[in-house]
Amino acid sequence: MPRDPFQNSTDSLISPAQYCFAITPSDSGDLDRVTKALYIGLGGDVTLRALDNDVDVTFRNVASGAILDVRVSAVRAAGTTAANIVGLA
């Protein structure tokens, strides 16, 4: 097991992600885990539900390789043209 010099540090919104997971956009389900941010592998539009929102919002023309600093509870299939989205938590 690798040594982690930060193992006793507290996780916060501004600390690097400790968990990363592939996201498959879905119109019917929420993510298993709320993100700190999203990594967009292949650019396009991203329709998502921010943690404290009651409605979805679309980020248009997100560039490939961009990181969206948004706490997200869902990424929707309808309206999302970006691909290879990774949740950072």
Secondary structure, DSSP 4 states (H G I P E B T S, - for coil): ----TTTTSPP-TTSPPS-EEEE---SS---SS--SEEEEEE-EEEEEEETT-SS-EEEEEEPTTEEE---EEEEESTT---EEEEEE-
